[in-house]
Amino acid sequence: MLANKYEEKREVVAKDEELTYAMMDGSMCLIRQEGWKEVKLGRVFKARDLLDIKERGTVRQSEYVAHLGSRTDFLDKFDPLVLGQVGH
């Protein structure tokens, strides 16, 4: 694992280790016989999982969710990650 390999160089870069980062993005995909649909992707990680390895930001652990369908269905899956109700 990357974190183990560089353990001696590990340094937490955020002061508030309980800070949660949430990222979302989407991309259009052509689905056969259905047309274009948006795939949504979310990533959530804690500040305590940020590492500074050789001046390159690295995240030790993240939680992901991907969804093909409506925005509301995606958020039903993503919101619990952000609120810390699953994972970690």
N, C-alpha and C positions, 0 to 999 in steps of 0.2 A: 504494500500500500504506500502511496506517495507520502502520506503524513509520517509513517514509520521511518521511511528512508531518510527524511530530512528532519527528524525529530530534534536534533541539536540546533537547527536553524529556525525552528518554529517560533513564531512570535504572533500573539494575538494583536491585530491591528486596530481593533475597536475598543473604546473604553467601556461602553455599555454592552456587556455580554448578553443581555436579554433582548437587545434590539433584533427585530425580525425583518429580513428583506424579502419582498415578494415581487416577482417579475412575471409578466404575461406577454404573450405574443400570439400571432395567428398567421396562417398561410393558406392560400387557396390551393386546393387540390382537385384535379379532374377525376371524378369517380365515374367508372363505366356505367352507362345507362341511367345515371343520375345527374350528370352535369357537374358544375363547379360547386364545391362546398368548402367551408372554412374549418380547418383544423386548429384548435386552440391548445396552447401549451403554457403551463404555469410552473414556476420554480420558487421554492421557499427555502431559506436557510437562515440560521442564526448568526449574529455577529461573532459569537464565540467560535464558530467554525471557519472564520476567515483566517488564513495563514499568509505570512509574508515569506516566501521562499525565493531567494535570489532575486529580490526586487520585483517579483511577479506575483500578483494576487492569485491565491488558490483557495478554493472552498473545499474543506475536508468532507462535509456531508451535506447533501441537499435532498429535498423531497420534490418529486415531479408529479404532475398530473397532465394527461393529454385527453382531448375530447373532440370527437367529430359530431357536431350537432349544434344545438342552440346555445346561446350565451348563458341563459339562465341555468341550463343543465350543467354547463362547465363550472359556473360559480357555485353551484350546489356541491361540487366536488372540491373546488379550490378553497373556498372560504374556511372549511374546517382545518386545512393545513395552515393557513395564515393565522388562525386563532389558536393554534397549538393543540387542537383537539385530536389529532392523529399524528403518527410518526414520532420522530425524535424520542 
